[in-house]
Amino acid sequence: MATAVIDGISTRYEVIGSGAPLLMFSPGGFDATLEKWTTLGVYARIRVLDHLSQKYTCIVFDRRECGQSGGRVEHVTWTHYAAQGRGLLEHLKIDRAHIMGGCMGCSVAAAFGVAHRASTLTLLLWWPVGGAKYRINGHRRFAEHIAYVKDHGLDQVVALAKSGDKSFGEDPRGGPWVSVLRRDAAFADAYARQNVEQYTALVAGMARSLIDRDTAPGAEPEDLLQLDIPALIVPGSDATHATSAARYLQECLPKSQYWDVPVADQSEANAPARLLEFLDSVRP
């Protein structure tokens, strides 16, 4: 593992394999660590990283506020997450890369394509988050954190974070900075001394910015419609990864391909080959 400081925030990353660069925005919601590519659900089942790294240089990392990466209390948007990825490419002296997202990482990948079009060779979007249930659950999670802060104070958020190992998704009371609170004593001290009213207003705004529609968030449709970047979309089908979100991205990305295979039939026997076929069709 290695660490880079990007816009003042420590980023834990790993480079695996060889070949053209593939920047991979991790799945796992608000616990998007690089390990999720090998331990989480479908990604572990199809061994996506094992297969892709045989032909590509896979760049995996902990998203800011996740795992062993640092964070900063600010109104975080999809553009902030995309900027971390662009900064990592700059750190590695890579001008252009294939861009892959899994789960919530798809929203970051879409934002990356819009903000850094010249750096984006392709977009590979596996199980984009989205749908009405995703929006409802996401807003509920932020609301639970805000309520806990108002009832108990920021010092108790810090105490809660240090008392366990649950992510924001597993226990919303800890909030979106919970992993940084757990690891960084100086950050936790500054966090606890914030103005509660200002903090809760910031978090409410962050929730609205990140989860702002009943389909796939991340980038405005008008911006996606302007992208001439080849894209492959692999649909999910559950309360977090609505199939409608994948279809929406198919509609908005002019050069998209949609892998119309039901989730139950997406396997190690067929999925890695489809991903590699797509990536191999576009050369740097």
C-alpha positions as CSV (number, residue, x, y, z in Angstrom):
1,M,0.0,0.0,0.0
2,A,1.1,3.6,-0.6
3,T,-0.2,7.0,0.4
4,A,-0.5,10.3,-1.6
5,V,-1.6,13.6,-0.3
6,I,-4.2,15.1,-2.6
7,D,-5.6,18.6,-1.9
8,G,-4.3,18.2,1.6
9,I,-6.1,14.9,2.2
10,S,-4.2,11.6,2.7
11,T,-5.2,9.0,0.1
12,R,-4.3,5.3,0.6
13,Y,-3.9,3.5,-2.8
14,E,-2.5,0.5,-4.5
15,V,-1.4,-0.1,-8.1
16,I,-1.9,-3.7,-9.3
17,G,-1.1,-5.3,-12.7
18,S,0.4,-3.8,-15.9
19,G,-0.9,-2.3,-19.1
20,A,-3.0,0.7,-19.8
21,P,-4.2,2.5,-16.6
22,L,-7.6,1.8,-15.1
23,L,-8.7,4.1,-12.3
24,M,-11.2,2.3,-10.1
25,F,-13.7,4.1,-7.9
26,S,-14.5,1.6,-5.2
27,P,-17.9,0.2,-4.3
28,G,-19.3,0.0,-0.8
29,G,-21.3,3.2,-0.4
30,F,-19.8,5.4,2.3
31,D,-17.3,2.7,3.1
32,A,-15.6,2.6,-0.2
33,T,-12.2,1.1,0.6
34,L,-9.9,-0.5,-2.0
35,E,-10.5,-3.9,-0.3
36,K,-14.1,-3.9,-1.5
37,W,-13.0,-4.9,-5.0
38,T,-12.0,-8.3,-3.6
39,T,-14.3,-8.8,-0.5
40,L,-17.7,-7.3,-1.4
41,G,-20.5,-9.3,-2.9
42,V,-20.5,-9.5,-6.7
43,Y,-17.0,-8.0,-7.0
44,A,-15.6,-10.9,-4.9
45,R,-17.7,-13.4,-6.7
46,I,-16.6,-12.6,-10.2
47,R,-13.0,-11.7,-9.1
48,V,-13.2,-8.5,-11.1
49,L,-9.8,-7.1,-9.9
50,D,-8.0,-10.4,-10.4
51,H,-9.1,-10.5,-14.1
52,L,-8.7,-6.9,-15.0
53,S,-5.2,-6.6,-13.5
54,Q,-4.0,-9.4,-15.8
55,K,-4.2,-6.9,-18.7
56,Y,-4.5,-3.5,-17.1
57,T,-2.8,-1.4,-14.5
58,C,-5.5,-1.2,-11.9
59,I,-5.4,1.8,-9.5
60,V,-7.5,1.2,-6.5
61,F,-7.8,3.5,-3.4
62,D,-9.8,4.4,-0.3
63,R,-12.2,7.2,-1.2
64,R,-11.8,10.2,1.0
65,E,-13.5,9.8,4.4
66,C,-13.3,6.0,3.9
67,G,-10.9,3.4,5.2
68,Q,-7.4,4.7,5.8
69,S,-7.8,7.9,3.7
70,G,-8.3,11.2,5.4
71,G,-11.0,13.7,5.1
72,R,-12.1,17.3,5.6
73,V,-15.4,18.6,7.0
74,E,-16.9,20.5,4.0
75,H,-19.9,20.3,1.7
76,V,-18.7,17.3,-0.2
77,T,-20.1,16.8,-3.7
78,W,-19.5,14.2,-6.4
79,T,-17.0,16.7,-7.9
80,H,-14.9,16.5,-4.8
81,Y,-14.8,12.7,-5.0
82,A,-13.8,12.9,-8.7
83,A,-11.1,15.4,-7.9
84,Q,-9.5,12.9,-5.6
85,G,-9.2,10.4,-8.4
86,R,-7.8,13.1,-10.8
87,G,-5.3,14.1,-8.2
88,L,-4.2,10.5,-7.8
89,L,-3.6,10.2,-11.5
90,E,-1.5,13.4,-11.4
91,H,0.5,11.9,-8.5
92,L,1.2,8.8,-10.6
93,K,2.0,11.0,-13.7
94,I,-0.9,9.5,-15.8
95,D,-2.6,11.8,-18.2
96,R,-5.4,9.5,-19.4
97,A,-7.0,6.4,-18.0
98,H,-10.0,4.1,-18.3
99,I,-12.4,4.9,-15.5
100,M,-14.4,2.3,-13.6
101,G,-16.9,2.7,-10.9
102,G,-18.7,0.1,-8.8
103,C,-21.9,0.9,-6.9
104,M,-21.7,4.5,-5.6
105,G,-18.3,4.7,-7.4
106,C,-20.3,4.8,-10.6
107,S,-21.6,8.3,-9.6
108,V,-18.1,9.4,-9.0
109,A,-17.0,8.0,-12.3
110,A,-19.7,9.9,-14.1
111,A,-18.7,13.1,-12.4
112,F,-15.1,12.4,-13.3
113,G,-16.0,12.0,-17.0
114,V,-17.8,15.3,-17.0
115,A,-15.2,17.2,-15.1
116,H,-12.1,15.6,-16.7
117,R,-13.2,14.6,-20.1
118,A,-9.7,14.8,-21.6
119,S,-8.4,12.4,-19.0
120,T,-11.1,9.8,-19.6
121,L,-10.6,7.0,-22.1
122,T,-13.8,5.0,-21.2
123,L,-16.4,4.7,-18.5
124,L,-17.1,1.3,-17.1
125,L,-20.1,1.5,-14.7
126,W,-20.9,-1.6,-12.7
127,W,-24.2,-1.6,-10.8
128,P,-24.8,2.1,-10.6
129,V,-26.6,3.3,-7.5
130,G,-29.9,5.0,-7.9
131,G,-33.7,4.7,-7.7
132,A,-36.4,6.0,-5.4
133,K,-35.5,3.6,-2.6
134,Y,-31.9,4.6,-2.8
135,R,-32.8,8.3,-2.5
136,I,-35.2,7.7,0.4
137,N,-32.8,5.5,2.3
138,G,-29.9,7.9,1.7
139,H,-31.8,10.9,3.0
140,R,-32.9,8.9,6.0
141,R,-29.3,8.0,6.8
142,F,-28.2,11.7,6.8
143,A,-31.3,12.7,8.8
144,E,-30.5,10.1,11.5
145,H,-27.0,11.6,11.9
146,I,-28.3,15.1,12.1
147,A,-30.8,14.1,14.7
148,Y,-28.1,12.4,16.8
149,V,-25.9,15.4,16.6
150,K,-28.7,17.7,17.8
151,D,-29.7,15.4,20.6
152,H,-26.2,14.4,21.9
153,G,-23.6,16.8,20.5
154,L,-20.5,16.4,18.3
155,D,-18.4,15.1,21.2
156,Q,-20.7,12.1,21.5
157,V,-20.4,11.5,17.8
158,V,-16.6,11.2,18.3
159,A,-17.1,8.9,21.3
160,L,-19.4,6.7,19.3
161,A,-17.0,6.5,16.4
162,K,-14.1,5.5,18.7
163,S,-16.2,2.9,20.5
164,G,-16.8,0.7,17.4
165,D,-16.0,-0.1,13.8
166,K,-19.3,0.5,12.0
167,S,-19.4,2.7,8.9
168,F,-21.9,5.5,8.2
169,G,-24.0,3.1,6.2
170,E,-24.1,0.5,9.1
171,D,-24.7,3.1,11.8
172,P,-25.8,6.5,10.5
173,R,-25.3,8.1,13.9
174,G,-21.6,8.2,13.3
175,G,-21.9,10.4,10.2
176,P,-19.9,10.6,6.9
177,W,-16.6,11.3,8.7
178,V,-16.8,8.4,11.1
179,S,-13.7,6.6,9.8
180,V,-11.5,9.7,10.0
181,L,-12.8,10.4,13.6
182,R,-11.7,6.9,14.5
183,R,-8.2,7.2,13.1
184,D,-7.2,10.8,13.5
185,A,-7.1,12.3,17.0
186,A,-6.4,15.9,15.8
187,F,-9.3,15.7,13.3
188,A,-11.6,14.4,16.0
189,D,-10.7,17.2,18.4
190,A,-11.3,19.9,15.7
191,Y,-14.6,18.1,14.7
192,A,-16.0,18.1,18.2
193,R,-15.4,21.9,18.6
194,Q,-17.5,22.9,15.6
195,N,-20.7,24.9,15.8
196,V,-23.5,22.4,15.8
197,E,-25.9,24.5,13.9
198,Q,-23.4,25.3,11.1
199,Y,-22.4,21.6,11.0
200,T,-25.9,20.2,10.7
201,A,-26.7,22.8,7.9
202,L,-23.6,21.7,6.0
203,V,-24.6,18.0,6.3
204,A,-28.1,18.7,5.2
205,G,-26.8,20.4,2.1
206,M,-24.4,17.6,1.4
207,A,-27.3,15.1,1.5
208,R,-29.2,17.2,-1.0
209,S,-26.2,17.5,-3.3
210,L,-25.2,13.9,-3.3
211,I,-28.7,12.2,-3.4
212,D,-30.7,14.7,-5.5
213,R,-32.8,12.5,-7.8
214,D,-34.7,9.3,-8.1
215,T,-32.3,7.9,-10.7
216,A,-28.5,7.7,-10.9
217,P,-26.8,10.7,-9.2
218,G,-23.4,12.1,-10.0
219,A,-23.7,14.3,-13.0
220,E,-26.4,16.3,-14.8
221,P,-28.1,14.7,-17.7
222,E,-27.3,17.7,-20.0
223,D,-23.6,17.2,-19.2
224,L,-23.7,13.4,-19.8
225,L,-25.4,13.9,-23.1
226,Q,-22.4,15.9,-24.3
227,L,-19.9,13.1,-23.6
228,D,-18.4,11.3,-26.5
229,I,-16.7,8.8,-24.3
230,P,-17.4,5.0,-24.8
231,A,-19.2,3.6,-21.8
232,L,-20.2,0.1,-20.7
233,I,-23.1,-0.2,-18.2
234,V,-23.7,-3.3,-16.1
235,P,-27.1,-3.2,-14.4
236,G,-27.9,-4.1,-10.8
237,S,-31.4,-4.9,-9.5
238,D,-32.1,-4.2,-5.9
239,A,-33.1,-1.4,-3.5
240,T,-29.7,0.3,-3.8
241,H,-28.8,-0.4,-7.5
242,A,-32.1,0.0,-9.3
243,T,-32.1,-1.2,-12.9
244,S,-33.8,2.0,-13.9
245,A,-30.6,3.9,-12.8
246,A,-28.5,1.8,-15.2
247,R,-31.1,2.4,-18.0
248,Y,-31.0,6.2,-17.3
249,L,-27.2,6.2,-17.8
250,Q,-27.6,4.3,-21.0
251,E,-30.1,6.9,-22.2
252,C,-27.8,9.8,-21.2
253,L,-24.4,8.5,-22.5
254,P,-24.4,8.7,-26.3
255,K,-21.7,6.1,-26.8
256,S,-22.9,3.6,-24.2
257,Q,-23.2,-0.1,-24.4
258,Y,-25.6,-1.8,-22.0
259,W,-24.8,-5.4,-20.9
260,D,-28.4,-6.7,-20.8
261,V,-27.7,-9.7,-18.6
262,P,-29.8,-10.3,-15.4
263,V,-27.9,-10.1,-12.1
264,A,-28.4,-13.8,-11.5
265,D,-26.6,-14.6,-14.8
266,Q,-23.6,-12.2,-14.2
267,S,-20.8,-14.6,-13.3
268,E,-17.1,-15.1,-13.4
269,A,-17.6,-17.2,-16.5
270,N,-19.0,-14.3,-18.5
271,A,-18.5,-10.9,-16.8
272,P,-14.7,-10.5,-16.9
273,A,-14.6,-11.4,-20.5
274,R,-17.2,-8.8,-21.3
275,L,-15.4,-6.1,-19.4
276,L,-12.1,-6.9,-21.1
277,E,-13.7,-7.0,-24.5
278,F,-15.0,-3.5,-23.9
279,L,-11.7,-2.1,-22.6
280,D,-9.7,-3.8,-25.3
281,S,-11.8,-2.2,-28.0
282,V,-10.6,1.3,-27.0
283,R,-6.9,2.0,-27.2
284,P,-5.1,5.0,-25.5
